Amino acid sequence: MEQNIYRAMIEDSPMAYMHAKLVRETNGAYLGLIVRDVNKSFERFFEVRKNDVINKLIINELSLKEKKEWGMCFEKAINEKKSTVVKYISHIDLYLNIEIYNTDNDEFHIRFNKLSKQSFKLSSILRKSPIHAWIKDREGVYLDVNDKYIELINLPYEEIIGRKDYELFEKHIADKFERQDNKVLKENSLYTCEDVEFFNGKKRHFETAKWPYTDEKNKCILGTMGISMEITDKVILRESIEKNERMFLEIANNLDDTIVVMDEKKAIYISPSFEKIYGINPEEMGVYEDINNWYEYWDEVVFEKTPKGYNSKDISIDKLKVIKDGKEKWLWCKFVPIFNENGNIVKKIGIVSDVTKSKKMAHELESLRMDFFENLSHELRAPINLILSSLQVIGIKIDKLDEENFNYFYKYLDRIHQNGLRMLKFVNNLIDTTKLDLGHFSYNPQNGDIVSCVENICMSIREFVNNDEMNIIFDTNVEEKIIAFDQDNIERILLNLISNAIKFNKPDGVIEVIVNCNDDIQIIVKDNGIGIPNDKLESIFGRFEQVKNKFEKEQAGSGIGLSLVKSLVEKHNGSIHVKSEIGKGSEFIINFPDVFIENGEKHIYSHNDYLNNIVSMEVEFSDIYT
């Protein structure tokens, strides 16, 4: 009864069924099938009558290769009780999903499902995609490929469809593709890999993904589907980066200097020389967790100038001194920012050099140089003073000459005197700048009236200014201001600035000297002369710096004066800067702190005894020709 119900269900099923027995040759090879039974759907599928096929031997008109493939399907069903294969049946123009079940010996029940031809076609999106795409059946036969895959293989579409990889590629490539496809079918899972192959004589790299291709209606695996993207350029770039990284590490590992890569919070890479320089491993220092631990490690860190912060987009170059347990090191650092596509700093890469030895050598050389200049300057000043003294002695007797001889000798003796004073000024400035560099310069501040001091200097030099057909004006906002200052130094500062104002002023020019006493003490020396170019304003206080201007007089001087002025101002903990405009004049502005020596004696500088040594003015104004 149950068998009759089962038979009725199969007979009326919309699926085609066949019961058959496998016929083998004497060597066991597949020969054909003897049909035991079929249902109505089978008759409709294959357009045959049941009576015409029952107990008949079906000999497939197939090649030996195809017969072998069918035989393998039956063998698989015997071993695994079931096998599935998708076949295209040409005489009915249909793709069929064929399920083969083994019962006893070579008895099989076979079920056939129709498949839509569209099941084996790529979507329109994939067909025009810039990546390679394909579909294969379970035997590895190409069912469809897109335009990009045709371009890769360089064969017409018609010569690809219906073929296997062994007919399109070299054996080692086809073997690999077959292994990948079998893995996908066996595990029913996604497979990804990176392949390297030669196509058209060119080595090319691909990222590939393959997965089971399934009929959505019947939920059966029809074959495999895959896509691949060429990544040759990406791989070349990656290999280049890796090569550069290897070269970088090779260089970094053999450098005496330390290479540092860091972000805002921590170090990312530090080369091995770090431990040699600092005597501690960077991990022990904790800089990989927090870059600030580098600063915490040292007892003292002193930069020569204020360092730029991490967010500065400029290349930073710093020199600093670090001290640990009383030992001092000098370091030179250069850091370059690395930006992302938005222009933001993501990292900084830098080099740190231990320059302690070179710093010490430079200091020793500088000391030797300063000693040399100091000795040379003293050696020069002695004969200059002797020349000037001799001129004074000659001047006593020159009045006894007749007028013609007097005028003759006076003309040349005056030139000797004038240039002797100029040489003495240069030597004095050279000696003083050397003393400042060596820290031997005398600085003796005393409490006094700075307003009276500046005013008396202006009065003392009024004659020199008037002789050059100029006028000097003194002004102040207070009548008296007592602060601590060095009288001799203030004299040198003002005489130098006023002599410059005379040299670079215009005929009938005006020189203004102004004292303003507010929160600090401000002294201004202003002229309406030729002015200073903007590009020279920052460097004008450098040693031996001269302003080259077509309006400049020939007697420009050595260029030491303003450097000395700046140093003397800084001795008072003050600052000096200049404002200028070509053709309109210059304005030198000095700022001193309002300081007072407690319990110190107050000194009054009256005009009668101030600048009583006329030679000091003659020397300072020696390079002003009238």
C-alpha positions, 0 to 999 in steps of 0.5 A, spaced: 500 500 500 505 504 502 509 503 495 503 504 491 502 511 494 510 513 493 509 511 486 503 515 485 506 521 488 512 520 483 508 519 477 504 526 478 510 530 481 512 536 476 519 534 477 522 529 472 524 522 475 528 516 472 529 509 475 535 506 471 541 501 472 548 502 470 551 498 465 558 497 465 563 495 460 567 489 462 573 493 464 568 497 469 567 503 465 561 506 464 557 504 458 550 507 459 543 506 462 537 501 462 531 505 464 527 501 469 521 507 470 520 514 468 514 519 470 509 523 466 514 529 467 520 525 464 516 524 458 514 531 457 521 534 459 524 529 454 518 529 449 518 521 449 513 516 451 514 511 457 513 505 453 519 507 448 524 507 453 522 502 459 528 496 459 531 500 453 539 501 453 540 508 453 547 509 449 549 517 450 552 520 443 558 523 447 565 523 447 569 519 451 571 524 455 564 526 456 562 519 458 568 519 463 565 525 466 558 521 467 561 515 469 565 519 475 558 522 477 555 515 478 561 513 482 560 519 486 553 517 487 555 510 489 560 512 494 556 518 497 549 516 496 548 522 492 551 526 487 549 533 483 551 535 476 548 541 472 548 539 464 546 542 458 542 538 454 542 540 447 537 537 443 532 540 448 536 546 449 535 546 457 540 546 463 538 541 468 540 540 475 541 533 475 540 529 482 543 522 482 541 517 488 544 510 489 540 505 492 543 498 491 549 495 486 548 500 480 541 501 481 539 509 481 534 514 482 535 520 478 531 527 479 531 532 473 530 540 475 529 545 469 534 551 470 533 558 467 538 560 462 538 567 465 541 563 471 547 562 468 548 570 466 552 575 469 548 581 471 548 588 467 552 591 473 557 586 473 557 585 465 560 593 464 564 593 471 571 595 471 573 588 475 573 581 472 567 577 473 565 570 470 560 564 472 562 556 471 558 550 472 560 545 477 565 542 472 569 548 471 566 550 464 565 557 463 558 559 462 559 567 462 564 572 462 564 580 462 567 585 458 573 586 462 575 578 463 574 578 455 580 583 455 584 580 460 584 573 456 584 577 450 580 572 446 573 573 443 567 571 448 565 565 443 571 562 444 571 562 452 564 560 453 563 552 453 571 551 455 575 550 461 581 553 464 585 548 461 583 550 454 585 557 456 591 558 460 597 554 462 597 548 466 599 550 472 594 556 472 589 551 470 591 547 476 590 552 481 584 555 478 581 548 479 583 547 486 580 553 488 573 552 484 573 545 488 574 548 495 569 552 494 564 547 491 566 542 497 566 547 503 560 551 500 563 557 502 567 564 500 574 563 497 579 569 497 586 570 495 591 574 492 594 571 485 600 573 481 600 571 474 603 572 467 598 575 462 600 577 455 608 577 457 606 581 463 607 580 471 600 582 474 597 581 481 590 580 482 585 580 488 580 574 487 574 572 490 570 566 489 563 563 491 558 558 490 553 560 484 546 557 487 540 557 483 535 561 487 529 557 485 531 550 487 536 552 492 542 548 488 549 549 487 550 550 479 557 552 479 562 557 481 562 565 480 568 569 481 571 576 481 578 579 481 581 586 481 588 588 478 592 590 484 599 591 480 600 598 481 598 597 488 603 591 489 608 595 486 607 601 491 607 597 497 613 593 495 616 600 494 614 602 500 617 596 504 623 597 500 624 604 502 622 602 509 628 597 509 632 602 507 630 607 512 631 602 517 638 600 515 640 607 515 637 608 522 640 602 525 647 604 523 646 612 524 650 615 530 644 620 530 637 618 532 631 618 528 624 619 531 617 618 528 612 621 533 605 624 533 602 629 538 602 624 544 607 619 543 613 616 540 612 611 534 619 609 532 626 611 535 632 608 532 637 604 536 642 610 537 637 613 542 640 608 548 647 610 546 646 617 546 642 617 552 644 611 556 637 609 557 632 605 553 626 609 550 621 604 553 624 604 560 624 612 559 616 611 557 616 615 551 612 610 547 606 611 552 607 619 553 612 623 549 612 628 555 616 623 559 622 625 555 622 632 558 621 628 565 627 624 565 632 630 565 633 634 571 633 640 566 632 642 559 634 649 556 632 651 549 637 656 546 630 659 543 623 658 544 621 651 540 615 651 536 609 647 538 607 640 535 602 644 531 607 648 527 607 646 520 614 649 519 620 645 519 623 646 526 630 646 528 632 647 535 639 646 539 638 645 547 642 643 553 639 637 557 642 635 564 642 629 568 646 627 574 650 633 573 652 631 566 651 636 560 649 634 553 648 639 547 643 636 542 641 639 535 634 637 533 630 637 526 623 635 525 619 635 519 611 635 519 607 629 515 600 632 513 594 628 511 590 629 505 586 635 509 593 639 511 593 636 518 599 634 521 599 626 523 606 625 524 613 628 525 619 625 523 626 628 525 633 627 527 636 628 534 644 629 534 649 629 540 653 635 538 656 636 545 663 635 543 662 640 537 659 645 542 665 644 546 670 645 541 666 651 538 666 654 545 674 653 545 675 656 538 671 662 540 674 663 546 681 663 542 678 667 537 676 672 542 683 672 546 686 673 539 682 679 538 682 682 545 690 682 544 690 684 537 686 690 539 690 692 545 696 692 540 693 696 535 690 701 540 697 703 543 700 705 537 694 709 535 694 713 542 702 714 541 700 717 534 694 721 537 699 724 542 704 725 537 699 729 533 698 733 540 705 735 541 706 737 534 700 741 534 703 745 540 709 747 535 705 748 529 702 755 531 709 758 530 710 756 523 708 762 518 701 762 515 702 758 508 706 753 512 701 752 517 695 751 513 699 746 509 701 742 515 695 743 518 691 740 513 694 733 513 695 733 520 688 734 521 687 728 516 691 724 520 688 726 527 681 724 524 683 718 521 687 716 527 680 717 531 676 713 527 681 707 528 681 708 535 673 708 535 674 701 531 679 698 536 675 701 542 668 698 539 672 691 537 675 691 544 668 692 548 665 687 543 670 682 545 669 683 552 662 682 552 662 676 548 667 673 554 663 676 559 669 681 562 665 687 560 665 692 566 657 694 568 656 698 574 649 701 575 648 706 580 642 710 582 641 717 578 637 721 574 636 718 567 632 724 564 638 729 566 643 724 564 640 724 557 639 731 557 646 733 558 649 728 553 645 732 548 647 739 550 654 736 550 654 734 543 650 740 540 656 744 537 658 737 533 650 737 531 650 744 529 657 744 525 653 739 521 648 744 519 643 740 523 639 741 530 638 737 536 632 737 540 631 734 547 624 732 550 621 729 556 615 727 559 618 728 566 623 732 569 626 727 573 626 719 574 631 716 578 633 709 576 639 704 576 644 705 570 651 705 568 653 712 566 659 710 561 654 705 558 649 710 557 654 715 554 656 710 549 649 708 547 647 715 545 653 717 542 653 712 537 645 713 535 646 720 535 652 720 531 649 715 526 643 720 526 648 725 524 651 721 518 645 719 515 641 725 516 639 730 510 642 737 510 638 742 515 636 735 518 633 735 525 635 729 530 630 728 536 632 725 543 626 723 547 625 720 554 618 717 556 618 715 563 611 710 564 611 703 566 618 703 563 624 708 561 623 709 553 629 713 550 628 715 542 633 717 538 629 720 531 632 723 525 629 725 518 634 722 514 635 717 508 632 711 512 633 704 512 630 698 507 625 694 510 629 687 509 635 690 513 631 692 519 632 685 523 639 684 521 641 691 522 644 690 529 648 684 527 656 685 528 659 688 522 652 689 519 652 695 514 646 698 511 648 699 503 644 704 500 645 709 494 644 715 499 649 712 504 655 716 505 662 713 504 664 714 511 659 708 513 663 705 519 665 698 521 658 696 522 660 694 530 657 700 533 649 698 533 651 691 535 655 694 541 649 698 542 644 692 543 649 688 547 650 695 552 642 695 552 641 688 554 646 689 559 641 693 562 636 688 561 633 692 556 631 692 549 632 696 542 628 696 536 628 700 530 622 703 525 624 706 519 622 708 512 626 710 506 627 717 505 623 719 511 628 717 517 629 712 522 627 711 529 631 707 534 627 706 541 630 703 547 626 700 553 629 700 560 626 697 566 624 701 572 629 699 577 632 702 583 638 699 587 635 699 594 640 703 599 644 705 593 647 712 593 644 717 588 648 720 583 647 727 580 650 728 573 651 736 572 653 739 565 659 742 568 662 735 569 659 731 565 663 728 558 668 732 561 673 728 556 672 731 550 676 726 546 670 721 548 666 725 543 671 726 538 672 719 537 665 717 537 664 723 532 670 721 528 667 718 522 663 724 521 666 729 516 664 736 515 
